[in-house]
Amino acid sequence: MYNNDRKRKWNNTSKSIPYSLLDVKHELKKKSKGKQASITLLDLKKDEAKLIHDIKEHTRQKNRNNVTRTNAYYQFYLRYPEIHWALLGHMVSRNGGWNMADLKGELYTRLLSEKDQLTYFSFLERGNWLIFQDIYPQFLLYEQSVKRTKKLFHLLPFFNVSTFMETMWNHFWKTGDRYTLAIATVINEQSHLEKSVIQNVDFKKTVLNSIGFKLYDFFSLNHILFPFYKDETKRETLLIGDTMKHFTSLHERILLGKRLYSLLFCRENILSGVVDWAHDSPHTGSRKDYWPHLFSDINELFSRAFYKRRTKKGQLRKGAHRLYSPQLIYAWKDVNHEDPESEDWFKDWYIMDYLIDKGEPSDGEIYDEYCKTLEKIELAILAKKNVLLREDAEEM
């Protein structure tokens, strides 16, 4: 998963690991060499076995679809705001839901076959499900640790959570270091995604190497949008965010996660604006959630007439109907997932270099780029229509 050049780079920079993380480094080095104790069900107390069962059942209930997952993240953040990733995960999961609903919306139904729509949805849904299946039991164990005033992270292996996170949760319990736990969770979830989805042979063949993935830049999955209120009046919703340039790169996804974290938690006005907006805007999967002037969850056009451009700089062109962006529950049915492989992704302690705050910059400017993307998609629709018309004419 990690090449030798990057290992050498990490090895050099690891000399700058702060004193507060030296215990983490020492423990991860031991674990990367296979030096760790393991416990079995026979070692558990009766109440611990019941707790494991209850957490698995609660996770299953909340992991029905993108809407239930996304809401669960937000509700957990409200209860435990010290767990920063819960809010970050909530906002990124909103983007995942918007991308899923897009596949049945105004634009992409004109570009993709139903088979391709299902293929891309399956890819997005699998990743969204896997991340929740991994992180939510961690959250619930933390909640029980707080309620019982004793840490319970030795139970993480029973949820197939990486041993890397056991180390990081114990570190957080001891230090209260919110930044380090959040970035550790970014590292863990992206590494888990890498192993279970990005490197999956079927998804490589049907999605990642497809013409559609390369041609349409995966349906603006590269844009992560965080809507937020401009001020306390809540009259205007603005967008802040960042762009993924190389989705298949684990390194780039982790760096993106760090930048997104900084956008959310390094400016108080942004954080409060995002939280207030999320509170007032229940997640539906429709892009109407943040731009009702441009998107509608009701199809305002009743024909498959020749498509005319409708957007310009994030606004509707004069006389144009809003773009159809359905609610997710009406776009896709719930999916029954197979359990992932239980093999731990964690092998090399060098990965902890990402825990160091190196001030990854992001100005958060996303509005213009996102508006241009919408216009490019419209042009792609027109181009495809023209090709089809030309082919029909030649056949005649």
ROMI-686465 format. One line per field, with one value per atom (N, C-alpha, C): x, y, z; residue number from 1; atom name. Coordinates in steps of 0.1 Angstrom, whole numbers. Atoms other than C-alpha are relative to their C-alpha. Example, Ala and Ser with C-alpha at 12.3 -4.5 7.8 and 13.67 -1.06 7.14 Angstrom:
residues 2
x	(9 123 9 -9 137 -8)
y	(-12 -45 12 -11 -11 11)
z	(0 78 0 0 71 8)
seq	(1 1 1 2 2 2)
atom	(N CA C N CA C)
This chain:
residues 396
x	(8 0 9 -9 29 13 -12 59 12 -12 95 4 -4 101 -8 8 72 4 -5 85 13 -12 119 -3 4 102 -6 5 82 10 -11 113 8 -7 130 -8 8 101 -4 4 93 9 -9 123 -7 7 100 -13 13 72 1 0 62 1 -2 70 -13 13 33 -4 4 31 11 -10 62 -5 6 42 -8 8 19 10 -10 50 5 -5 64 -9 10 32 -3 3 25 12 -12 61 -1 1 55 -11 11 22 3 -3 36 9 -9 60 -8 8 31 1 -1 38 -12 12 4 -8 8 -18 -14 14 -52 -9 9 -83 -11 10 -111 -13 13 -148 0 -1 -139 6 -6 -119 -9 9 -149 -9 10 -171 -14 14 -208 -6 5 -217 7 -7 -190 -5 6 -204 -13 13 -238 2 -3 -224 4 -4 -208 -12 12 -240 -9 9 -260 6 -6 -235 -1 2 -236 -14 14 -274 -3 3 -275 6 -6 -250 -7 8 -270 -12 12 -301 3 -3 -284 7 -7 -265 -9 10 -296 3 -2 -288 8 -8 -269 -7 7 -296 1 0 -297 14 -14 -259 4 -3 -255 -6 7 -280 6 -6 -264 13 -12 -231 -3 3 -247 -5 5 -266 11 -11 -235 9 -8 -216 -6 7 -243 2 -2 -238 14 -15 -200 7 -7 -187 15 -14 -152 5 -3 -153 -2 1 -146 -3 3 -147 -14 15 -184 -6 5 -191 6 -6 -166 -6 6 -180 -14 13 -215 0 0 -207 5 -5 -187 -10 10 -214 -12 10 -239 4 -5 -218 -1 2 -219 -14 14 -257 -4 3 -259 5 -6 -236 -9 8 -258 -13 12 -290 2 -3 -273 -2 1 -273 -14 14 -311 -6 5 -313 0 2 -317 11 -12 -282 5 -8 -267 -9 9 -298 1 -2 -291 14 -13 -255 3 -3 -255 -11 10 -273 -4 4 -293 10 -10 -267 12 -11 -239 -5 5 -261 1 -1 -264 14 -14 -227 6 -6 -217 -6 7 -243 5 -5 -231 14 -13 -196 0 1 -206 -6 7 -230 9 -9 -204 10 -9 -179 -6 7 -204 -4 4 -216 12 -12 -181 5 -5 -170 -8 9 -200 1 -1 -197 12 -13 -162 0 -1 -165 -11 11 -199 2 -3 -190 10 -10 -160 -6 7 -182 -8 9 -206 8 -9 -177 5 -4 -165 -11 12 -200 -1 1 -201 12 -12 -166 -2 3 -177 -11 11 -209 5 -4 -191 13 -13 -160 11 -12 -136 1 -2 -121 -3 5 -135 6 -5 -113 7 -5 -99 -10 10 -132 -1 0 -125 2 -3 -111 -13 12 -146 -9 7 -158 8 -10 -129 6 -6 -116 16 -14 -79 7 -7 -55 6 -5 -42 -10 9 -74 -1 0 -72 11 -11 -39 -4 4 -54 -11 11 -85 6 -7 -63 7 -7 -42 -9 10 -73 -5 5 -86 9 -10 -54 3 -4 -47 -11 11 -80 4 -5 -62 -10 11 -91 5 -6 -70 5 -6 -50 -9 10 -80 -7 7 -98 8 -9 -68 3 -2 -62 -12 12 -98 -1 -1 -93 9 -10 -62 -7 6 -81 -11 11 -112 4 -4 -94 9 -8 -70 -10 10 -100 -7 7 -117 10 -10 -85 1 -1 -83 -12 12 -119 -8 7 -131 9 -9 -104 8 -8 -83 -9 9 -114 0 -2 -110 -12 12 -146 -2 2 -148 11 -10 -115 -4 4 -129 -12 12 -164 -1 1 -158 13 -12 -123 8 -6 -110 -9 10 -142 2 0 -145 -8 9 -173 8 -8 -150 10 -10 -123 -7 6 -146 -8 9 -170 6 -7 -145 -8 9 -168 -10 13 -198 2 -3 -182 3 -4 -172 13 -12 -140 -3 4 -160 -6 6 -167 -5 6 -191 -5 5 -198 -9 8 -228 0 0 -229 -7 6 -248 11 -10 -230 1 0 -241 -11 10 -264 -15 13 -294 -5 3 -293 -8 7 -306 7 -8 -278 9 -8 -262 12 -12 -226 6 -7 -204 15 -15 -169 3 -3 -150 14 -13 -121 -3 2 -115 11 -9 -100 5 -6 -76 3 -3 -67 -7 9 -95 6 -6 -76 12 -13 -46 -4 2 -48 7 -7 -22 -8 8 -43 -13 13 -75 3 -4 -58 3 -4 -44 -13 13 -79 -8 7 -94 6 -7 -68 -4 3 -76 -15 14 -114 -2 0 -108 3 -4 -90 -11 11 -118 -11 11 -143 3 -3 -125 10 -10 -99 -6 6 -124 -14 12 -151 -13 12 -175 -5 4 -174 -6 5 -179 -14 14 -209 -10 9 -223 -4 3 -220 -9 8 -235 -14 13 -264 -8 7 -271 -4 3 -269 -12 12 -294 -13 13 -319 -3 1 -314 2 -1 -322 5 -7 -302 -11 9 -324 7 -7 -298 -2 2 -313 8 -8 -291 -9 9 -322 3 -3 -310 8 -8 -285 -2 2 -295 -14 13 -333 -3 2 -330 3 -5 -313 -5 4 -325 -13 13 -359 0 2 -368 -12 11 -398 4 -4 -392 -10 8 -405 -2 2 -402 -6 7 -424 3 -3 -408 15 -15 -374 4 -3 -372 15 -14 -339 4 -4 -319 6 -5 -312 8 -8 -285 -9 8 -301 8 -7 -273 11 -10 -249 5 -6 -225 -9 8 -247 -14 13 -279 -8 8 -308 0 2 -309 -14 14 -339 -10 10 -370 2 -4 -353 -7 5 -368 12 -11 -348 4 -5 -327 -6 6 -343 11 -9 -324 -8 9 -344 5 -3 -345 5 -7 -323 -10 9 -351 -9 8 -370 8 -10 -339 5 -6 -325 -6 4 -337 12 -10 -318 7 -8 -290 4 -6 -281 14 -15 -243 6 -8 -219 10 -11 -195 13 -13 -161 10 -11 -129 5 -4 -116 15 -14 -79 3 -3 -64 9 -8 -51 14 -11 -25 12 -12 10 13 -12 35 -3 2 38 3 -3 51 -12 12 15 -3 3 15 6 -6 35 -12 11 1 -7 6 -8 6 -7 16 -7 6 0 10 -9 19 -6 6 -5 -5 5 -20 -10 8 -35 -12 11 -69 -8 7 -86 -16 14 -120 -8 7 -129 -5 5 -152 -11 12 -181 2 -2 -167 3 -4 -152 -12 12 -184 -10 9 -205 5 -6 -181 -3 2 -185 -15 14 -223 -2 1 -219 7 -7 -194 -9 9 -219 -11 11 -246 6 -6 -222 2 -2 -215 -13 13 -252 -3 3 -255 9 -10 -224 -5 4 -238 -13 12 -272 3 -4 -255 6 -6 -236 -11 11 -268 -8 7 -285 7 -8 -257 0 1 -257 -13 13 -294 -1 0 -290 8 -8 -263 -7 7 -284 -12 10 -312 5)
y	(-12 0 13 -12 24 -3 3 26 4 -2 27 15 -15 64 7 -6 74 -4 5 52 8 -7 69 15 -13 103 1 1 93 -2 4 79 13 -12 113 10 -10 134 -5 6 110 5 -5 126 13 -12 157 -3 3 138 6 -7 158 -9 8 146 -7 6 141 -12 12 114 -11 10 95 -14 13 69 -7 5 65 -7 6 59 -13 12 34 -12 11 14 -5 4 15 -8 8 3 -14 14 -27 -8 6 -34 -4 3 -32 -12 12 -60 -12 11 -81 -3 2 -76 6 -5 -73 -12 10 -93 0 1 -106 -6 6 -114 -7 8 -138 2 -1 -140 -6 7 -163 9 -9 -135 12 -11 -111 -3 0 -103 -1 2 -110 13 -13 -73 5 -4 -68 -7 7 -95 6 -6 -80 14 -13 -45 -2 3 -59 -3 4 -74 12 -11 -42 11 -9 -20 -4 5 -42 2 -1 -42 15 -14 -4 6 -4 1 -5 6 -22 9 -8 -1 14 -13 32 0 2 18 -4 5 13 7 -7 40 13 -12 73 10 -10 94 -4 4 73 1 -1 72 15 -14 109 7 -5 118 -5 6 94 7 -7 112 13 -13 146 -1 2 134 -4 3 119 12 -12 151 10 -8 170 -5 5 147 1 0 146 9 -9 177 -1 2 168 -10 9 141 7 -9 164 -8 7 137 -3 3 131 11 -10 165 0 2 161 -11 12 127 3 -3 141 8 -9 168 -7 8 145 -10 10 119 7 -8 146 1 -1 150 -13 14 112 -2 2 113 9 -8 142 -6 7 123 -12 11 92 4 -5 112 6 -5 129 -10 11 96 -2 1 97 14 -14 135 5 -7 159 -3 -1 158 -14 13 123 -11 9 104 2 -3 121 -4 4 110 -15 14 75 -10 10 43 -4 5 27 -9 10 0 8 -8 26 8 -6 45 -9 10 14 -4 3 6 11 -11 40 2 0 40 -11 11 6 4 -4 20 10 -10 51 -6 5 32 -10 9 5 7 -7 30 7 -7 50 -10 10 18 -5 5 5 9 -10 37 0 0 38 -12 13 1 0 0 8 10 -11 41 1 -2 41 -9 7 12 6 -7 32 11 -10 61 -5 5 40 -6 5 24 12 -12 59 5 -4 68 -8 9 38 2 -2 45 13 -12 80 -2 3 68 -9 9 41 5 -6 63 -10 9 36 -3 3 30 -14 13 1 -3 1 3 -13 14 -32 -8 7 -43 3 -3 -27 -11 11 -59 -8 8 -75 7 -7 -49 1 0 -56 14 -13 -21 -2 1 -16 2 -2 -19 14 -14 15 9 -8 30 -3 3 12 9 -8 30 15 -15 64 3 -3 61 0 0 52 13 -13 83 11 -11 105 0 2 91 6 -4 100 15 -14 134 10 -9 148 7 -6 156 -2 1 163 0 -1 172 -14 12 140 -11 11 117 2 -2 134 -4 3 131 -15 14 95 -7 6 87 2 -2 103 -11 10 80 -13 13 50 -3 3 54 0 1 62 -12 12 33 -12 11 10 1 -1 24 -5 4 18 -15 14 -18 -7 7 -27 4 -5 -6 4 -4 11 -11 12 -21 -12 11 -42 -3 4 -61 4 -3 -57 15 -14 -20 6 -5 -14 -2 4 -31 8 -6 -16 15 -15 19 7 -8 31 0 0 21 2 -2 30 13 -13 57 11 -10 73 6 -5 77 11 -9 94 12 -11 114 10 -9 128 4 -3 131 -4 7 109 9 -7 132 10 -10 160 -6 6 135 8 -7 156 13 -12 186 -4 1 185 13 -13 212 0 -2 225 13 -11 248 6 -6 273 14 -13 304 11 -11 337 7 -6 352 -5 5 349 2 -2 361 -12 13 328 3 -3 346 -5 3 336 -13 12 302 0 -1 302 -14 13 273 2 1 264 -14 14 233 -2 3 217 -10 8 196 -12 11 161 -2 1 159 -14 14 122 -9 8 101 -13 14 68 0 -1 81 1 -1 73 12 -12 100 12 -13 127 0 0 116 3 -4 118 15 -14 152 9 -7 163 0 1 151 10 -10 172 14 -14 203 2 -2 198 1 -2 194 14 -14 227 10 -9 244 1 1 232 6 -2 236 11 -10 264 14 -14 293 -1 1 297 4 -5 316 -11 11 287 -12 12 260 3 -3 278 1 -1 285 -13 13 249 -8 7 235 5 -6 259 -4 3 252 -15 14 214 -2 1 218 4 -5 237 -7 6 216 -16 14 179 -6 6 157 -8 8 144 -7 5 137 9 -10 164 12 -12 193 13 -10 214 4 -2 211 13 -12 239 11 -10 256 -2 1 256 9 -9 284 -7 7 260 -14 14 225 -1 4 210 -15 15 176 -5 4 176 3 -2 172 10 -11 205 -1 2 192 -14 12 164 -7 6 156 -2 2 144 8 -9 174 3 -4 186 9 -7 198 14 -14 236 3 -4 251 8 -7 263 7 -6 274 9 -10 303 6 -5 311 -3 4 292 5 -5 308 -6 5 298 10 -9 313 5 -6 335 -10 9 314 -15 14 281 -6 8 254 -4 5 243 -15 13 212 -10 10 180 -7 7 166 -7 8 138 -2 5 129 -14 12 99 -12 11 77 -4 3 80 -4 3 76 -14 14 43 -7 9 14 -3 4 3 -13 11 -22 -9 10 -54 -3 1 -55 -13 11 -84 6 -5 -81 1 -1 -69 -10 8 -89 6 -5 -87 3 -3 -83 14 -14 -52 6 -7 -26 5 -6 -14 -10 8 -27 8 -8 2 12 -11 27 13 -13 53 8 -7 62 11 -10 82 14 -14 110 9 -8 122 7 -5 129 14 -13 159 11 -12 192 8 -7 207 12 -12 235 -2 2 220 11 -12 251 -3 0 255 13 -13 288 -3 3 270 5 -5 287 -11 12 263 5 -5 284 0 -2 293 -13 13 259 -10 9 241 5 -5 264 -3 3 258 -15 14 220 -2 1 223 3 -5 242 -10 10 216 -13 11 188 3 -4 207 -1 1 210 -14 14 173 -6 5 166 4 -5 188 -7 7 172 -14 14 137 0 -1 148 2 -3 162 -12 12 130 -10 9 109 5 -5 132 -2 2 130 -15 14 92 -4 3 91 5 -6 113 -8 9 91 -13 13 60 2 -3 77 1)
z	(0 0 0 -1 7 -6 7 -16 8 -8 -4 0 0 -14 11 -10 8 14 -13 36 4 -3 34 4 -3 34 15 -13 65 10 -10 82 3 -3 78 8 -7 89 14 -13 118 11 -10 136 6 -5 140 7 -7 157 14 -13 188 11 -12 222 5 -4 229 -7 8 202 1 -1 212 5 -5 231 -11 11 201 -10 9 179 5 -6 203 -1 0 205 -14 14 167 -6 5 160 5 -5 182 -7 7 166 -14 14 131 -1 0 141 5 -4 152 15 -14 189 7 -7 204 6 -6 227 -6 5 216 11 -9 235 -8 7 227 8 -7 236 14 -13 265 10 -10 281 4 -2 281 13 -11 311 -7 5 307 -6 5 304 -12 12 278 -12 11 256 -4 4 258 -6 5 251 -15 14 219 -9 7 208 -2 1 215 -10 9 197 -15 14 166 -5 4 165 -2 2 170 -13 13 142 -12 11 119 -3 2 125 -6 5 118 -14 12 88 -12 10 66 -14 13 40 4 -2 36 9 -8 52 15 -14 84 6 -4 86 3 -1 80 12 -12 107 12 -13 132 3 -2 127 7 -6 135 14 -14 165 10 -9 179 3 -2 174 10 -10 193 14 -13 222 5 -3 221 -10 10 203 1 0 214 -11 11 187 -13 12 158 -13 13 131 -2 2 138 -9 8 123 -14 13 95 -8 7 87 -4 4 87 -13 12 62 -13 12 39 -4 3 41 -7 7 30 -15 14 -1 -7 5 -6 -4 3 -5 -12 12 -30 -12 12 -54 -4 2 -50 -7 5 -57 -14 14 -87 -11 10 -105 -5 4 -107 -3 2 -112 -14 13 -141 -9 9 -154 -4 3 -151 -6 7 -163 -15 14 -196 -5 4 -196 1 -4 -181 -3 1 -188 14 -13 -160 6 -5 -157 6 -5 -152 12 -12 -127 12 -10 -107 5 -3 -109 9 -8 -96 13 -13 -69 9 -8 -57 6 -4 -55 11 -11 -35 12 -11 -13 8 -7 -5 9 -8 6 12 -11 27 11 -10 44 7 -7 51 10 -10 68 12 -12 90 8 -6 98 9 -7 110 11 -9 128 11 -10 145 12 -13 169 8 -8 179 8 -7 187 12 -10 207 12 -10 226 9 -7 235 9 -8 246 13 -11 269 10 -9 282 8 -8 292 10 -9 308 12 -11 328 6 -5 334 0 2 322 -15 14 288 -4 5 268 -14 14 237 -3 2 243 -8 6 228 -15 14 194 -10 9 178 -3 2 182 -11 11 156 -12 11 133 -3 1 139 1 1 131 14 -12 160 1 0 149 8 -7 163 15 -15 196 6 -5 201 1 1 190 10 -10 212 14 -13 242 2 -1 235 2 -3 233 14 -13 265 10 -9 282 -2 2 266 -4 5 252 -13 12 220 -12 10 196 -14 13 166 -4 3 167 -2 2 171 -13 13 142 -12 11 119 -1 -1 131 -7 6 121 -15 14 87 -6 5 82 0 -1 94 -10 9 74 -15 13 42 -3 1 47 -1 1 53 -13 13 22 -11 10 2 -1 0 12 -5 2 9 -13 12 -21 -11 11 -41 -6 5 -43 -3 4 -49 -15 14 -82 -8 7 -92 -2 1 -85 -9 9 -103 -15 14 -134 -4 4 -134 2 -3 -120 -2 0 -115 -13 13 -149 -11 10 -167 -7 7 -193 7 -7 -173 11 -11 -143 -4 5 -163 -7 9 -186 9 -8 -160 14 -12 -132 12 -10 -112 6 -4 -110 11 -10 -90 14 -13 -63 5 -4 -64 7 -8 -50 13 -13 -13 5 -3 -4 15 -13 31 0 -1 32 14 -13 60 -1 0 71 0 1 63 14 -12 96 9 -10 126 -5 5 105 -7 7 86 -13 12 55 -13 12 32 3 -1 27 -10 8 14 -1 2 2 3 -2 14 -3 3 4 -6 6 -14 -11 12 -44 0 1 -47 -15 13 -76 -5 4 -75 10 -10 -59 3 -2 -63 9 -8 -43 15 -14 -6 6 -5 1 -2 3 -16 8 -8 2 14 -14 36 1 0 28 -2 2 16 13 -13 49 10 -9 68 -3 4 48 3 -4 53 15 -15 90 4 -3 90 -3 4 71 11 -9 97 14 -14 130 3 -3 125 -1 0 120 6 -8 146 -8 7 123 -10 9 98 7 -8 124 5 -5 140 -12 12 105 -6 5 94 10 -9 126 0 0 125 -13 13 88 1 -1 95 9 -9 123 -7 6 102 -13 14 70 1 0 75 -13 12 51 -7 8 23 -12 12 -5 -12 11 -27 2 0 -36 3 -5 -28 14 -14 8 1 -2 2 -11 11 -32 -5 5 -35 -12 11 -60 -13 12 -85 -1 0 -75 6 -5 -69 2 -1 -55 -7 9 -78 -14 14 -115 -6 5 -130 -15 14 -166 -2 1 -178 -14 13 -212 0 3 -225 -12 11 -248 -1 2 -262 12 -12 -232 -4 1 -230 13 -12 -207 9 -10 -175 11 -11 -152 -6 3 -153 13 -12 -124 12 -12 -99 0 0 -110 -12 11 -132 -11 11 -167 -1 1 -175 -6 5 -179 2 -1 -170 12 -11 -148 9 -9 -117 -4 3 -120 10 -9 -107 8 -9 -77 10 -9 -60 14 -13 -24 -1 1 -18 2 -3 -4 -12 12 -37 -12 11 -59 1 -1 -45 12 -11 -24 9 -9 7 -5 5 0 12 -9 19 -3 3 22 6 -6 27 9 -9 56 -7 6 46 6 -5 50 13 -13 86 1 -1 78 3 -4 94 -11 10 70 6 -6 95 0 1 87 4 -2 89 9 -9 117 -6 7 92 -3 3 85 10 -10 117 -3 4 100 -4 4 88 12 -12 124 4 -3 125 -8 6 118 -7 8 90 -7 5 83 -15 14 51 -4 3 35 -9 9 19 3 -2 13 0 -1 10 -12 11 -22 -10 8 -41 -9 7 -55 -15 14 -89 -7 6 -95 -1 0 -86 -11 10 -108 -14 13 -137 -3 1 -131 -5 5 -135 -14 14 -167 -10 9 -181 -2 1 -173 -10 9 -192 -15 14 -222 -4 3 -220 -5 5 -223 -14 13 -253 -10 9 -269 -3 2 -264 -8 8 -278 -15 14 -309 -7 5 -314 -4 3 -312 -12 11 -336 -13 12 -361 -4 3 -358 -7 6 -365 -14 13 -395 -10 9 -409 -3 2 -405 -10 9 -424 -14)
seq	(1 1 1 2 2 2 3 3 3 4 4 4 5 5 5 6 6 6 7 7 7 8 8 8 9 9 9 10 10 10 11 11 11 12 12 12 13 13 13 14 14 14 15 15 15 16 16 16 17 17 17 18 18 18 19 19 19 20 20 20 21 21 21 22 22 22 23 23 23 24 24 24 25 25 25 26 26 26 27 27 27 28 28 28 29 29 29 30 30 30 31 31 31 32 32 32 33 33 33 34 34 34 35 35 35 36 36 36 37 37 37 38 38 38 39 39 39 40 40 40 41 41 41 42 42 42 43 43 43 44 44 44 45 45 45 46 46 46 47 47 47 48 48 48 49 49 49 50 50 50 51 51 51 52 52 52 53 53 53 54 54 54 55 55 55 56 56 56 57 57 57 58 58 58 59 59 59 60 60 60 61 61 61 62 62 62 63 63 63 64 64 64 65 65 65 66 66 66 67 67 67 68 68 68 69 69 69 70 70 70 71 71 71 72 72 72 73 73 73 74 74 74 75 75 75 76 76 76 77 77 77 78 78 78 79 79 79 80 80 80 81 81 81 82 82 82 83 83 83 84 84 84 85 85 85 86 86 86 87 87 87 88 88 88 89 89 89 90 90 90 91 91 91 92 92 92 93 93 93 94 94 94 95 95 95 96 96 96 97 97 97 98 98 98 99 99 99 100 100 100 101 101 101 102 102 102 103 103 103 104 104 104 105 105 105 106 106 106 107 107 107 108 108 108 109 109 109 110 110 110 111 111 111 112 112 112 113 113 113 114 114 114 115 115 115 116 116 116 117 117 117 118 118 118 119 119 119 120 120 120 121 121 121 122 122 122 123 123 123 124 124 124 125 125 125 126 126 126 127 127 127 128 128 128 129 129 129 130 130 130 131 131 131 132 132 132 133 133 133 134 134 134 135 135 135 136 136 136 137 137 137 138 138 138 139 139 139 140 140 140 141 141 141 142 142 142 143 143 143 144 144 144 145 145 145 146 146 146 147 147 147 148 148 148 149 149 149 150 150 150 151 151 151 152 152 152 153 153 153 154 154 154 155 155 155 156 156 156 157 157 157 158 158 158 159 159 159 160 160 160 161 161 161 162 162 162 163 163 163 164 164 164 165 165 165 166 166 166 167 167 167 168 168 168 169 169 169 170 170 170 171 171 171 172 172 172 173 173 173 174 174 174 175 175 175 176 176 176 177 177 177 178 178 178 179 179 179 180 180 180 181 181 181 182 182 182 183 183 183 184 184 184 185 185 185 186 186 186 187 187 187 188 188 188 189 189 189 190 190 190 191 191 191 192 192 192 193 193 193 194 194 194 195 195 195 196 196 196 197 197 197 198 198 198 199 199 199 200 200 200 201 201 201 202 202 202 203 203 203 204 204 204 205 205 205 206 206 206 207 207 207 208 208 208 209 209 209 210 210 210 211 211 211 212 212 212 213 213 213 214 214 214 215 215 215 216 216 216 217 217 217 218 218 218 219 219 219 220 220 220 221 221 221 222 222 222 223 223 223 224 224 224 225 225 225 226 226 226 227 227 227 228 228 228 229 229 229 230 230 230 231 231 231 232 232 232 233 233 233 234 234 234 235 235 235 236 236 236 237 237 237 238 238 238 239 239 239 240 240 240 241 241 241 242 242 242 243 243 243 244 244 244 245 245 245 246 246 246 247 247 247 248 248 248 249 249 249 250 250 250 251 251 251 252 252 252 253 253 253 254 254 254 255 255 255 256 256 256 257 257 257 258 258 258 259 259 259 260 260 260 261 261 261 262 262 262 263 263 263 264 264 264 265 265 265 266 266 266 267 267 267 268 268 268 269 269 269 270 270 270 271 271 271 272 272 272 273 273 273 274 274 274 275 275 275 276 276 276 277 277 277 278 278 278 279 279 279 280 280 280 281 281 281 282 282 282 283 283 283 284 284 284 285 285 285 286 286 286 287 287 287 288 288 288 289 289 289 290 290 290 291 291 291 292 292 292 293 293 293 294 294 294 295 295 295 296 296 296 297 297 297 298 298 298 299 299 299 300 300 300 301 301 301 302 302 302 303 303 303 304 304 304 305 305 305 306 306 306 307 307 307 308 308 308 309 309 309 310 310 310 311 311 311 312 312 312 313 313 313 314 314 314 315 315 315 316 316 316 317 317 317 318 318 318 319 319 319 320 320 320 321 321 321 322 322 322 323 323 323 324 324 324 325 325 325 326 326 326 327 327 327 328 328 328 329 329 329 330 330 330 331 331 331 332 332 332 333 333 333 334 334 334 335 335 335 336 336 336 337 337 337 338 338 338 339 339 339 340 340 340 341 341 341 342 342 342 343 343 343 344 344 344 345 345 345 346 346 346 347 347 347 348 348 348 349 349 349 350 350 350 351 351 351 352 352 352 353 353 353 354 354 354 355 355 355 356 356 356 357 357 357 358 358 358 359 359 359 360 360 360 361 361 361 362 362 362 363 363 363 364 364 364 365 365 365 366 366 366 367 367 367 368 368 368 369 369 369 370 370 370 371 371 371 372 372 372 373 373 373 374 374 374 375 375 375 376 376 376 377 377 377 378 378 378 379 379 379 380 380 380 381 381 381 382 382 382 383 383 383 384 384 384 385 385 385 386 386 386 387 387 387 388 388 388 389 389 389 390 390 390 391 391 391 392 392 392 393 393 393 394 394 394 395 395 395 396 396 396)
atom	(N CA C N CA C N CA C N CA C N CA C N CA C N CA C N CA C N CA C N CA C N CA C N CA C N CA C N CA C N CA C N CA C N CA C N CA C N CA C N CA C N CA C N CA C N CA C N CA C N CA C N CA C N CA C N CA C N CA C N CA C N CA C N CA C N CA C N CA C N CA C N CA C N CA C N CA C N CA C N CA C N CA C N CA C N CA C N CA C N CA C N CA C N CA C N CA C N CA C N CA C N CA C N CA C N CA C N CA C N CA C N CA C N CA C N CA C N CA C N CA C N CA C N CA C N CA C N CA C N CA C N CA C N CA C N CA C N CA C N CA C N CA C N CA C N CA C N CA C N CA C N CA C N CA C N CA C N CA C N CA C N CA C N CA C N CA C N CA C N CA C N CA C N CA C N CA C N CA C N CA C N CA C N CA C N CA C N CA C N CA C N CA C N CA C N CA C N CA C N CA C N CA C N CA C N CA C N CA C N CA C N CA C N CA C N CA C N CA C N CA C N CA C N CA C N CA C N CA C N CA C N CA C N CA C N CA C N CA C N CA C N CA C N CA C N CA C N CA C N CA C N CA C N CA C N CA C N CA C N CA C N CA C N CA C N CA C N CA C N CA C N CA C N CA C N CA C N CA C N CA C N CA C N CA C N CA C N CA C N CA C N CA C N CA C N CA C N CA C N CA C N CA C N CA C N CA C N CA C N CA C N CA C N CA C N CA C N CA C N CA C N CA C N CA C N CA C N CA C N CA C N CA C N CA C N CA C N CA C N CA C N CA C N CA C N CA C N CA C N CA C N CA C N CA C N CA C N CA C N CA C N CA C N CA C N CA C N CA C N CA C N CA C N CA C N CA C N CA C N CA C N CA C N CA C N CA C N CA C N CA C N CA C N CA C N CA C N CA C N CA C N CA C N CA C N CA C N CA C N CA C N CA C N CA C N CA C N CA C N CA C N CA C N CA C N CA C N CA C N CA C N CA C N CA C N CA C N CA C N CA C N CA C N CA C N CA C N CA C N CA C N CA C N CA C N CA C N CA C N CA C N CA C N CA C N CA C N CA C N CA C N CA C N CA C N CA C N CA C N CA C N CA C N CA C N CA C N CA C N CA C N CA C N CA C N CA C N CA C N CA C N CA C N CA C N CA C N CA C N CA C N CA C N CA C N CA C N CA C N CA C N CA C N CA C N CA C N CA C N CA C N CA C N CA C N CA C N CA C N CA C N CA C N CA C N CA C N CA C N CA C N CA C N CA C N CA C N CA C N CA C N CA C N CA C N CA C N CA C N CA C N CA C N CA C N CA C N CA C N CA C N CA C N CA C N CA C N CA C N CA C N CA C N CA C N CA C N CA C N CA C N CA C N CA C N CA C N CA C N CA C N CA C N CA C N CA C N CA C N CA C N CA C N CA C N CA C N CA C N CA C N CA C N CA C N CA C N CA C N CA C N CA C N CA C N CA C N CA C N CA C N CA C N CA C N CA C N CA C N CA C N CA C N CA C N CA C N CA C N CA C N CA C N CA C N CA C N CA C N CA C N CA C N CA C N CA C N CA C N CA C N CA C N CA C N CA C N CA C N CA C N CA C N CA C N CA C N CA C N CA C N CA C N CA C N CA C N CA C N CA C N CA C N CA C N CA C N CA C N CA C N CA C N CA C N CA C N CA C N CA C N CA C N CA C N CA C N CA C N CA C N CA C N CA C N CA C N CA C N CA C N CA C N CA C N CA C N CA C N CA C N CA C N CA C N CA C N CA C N CA C N CA C N CA C N CA C N CA C N CA C N CA C)
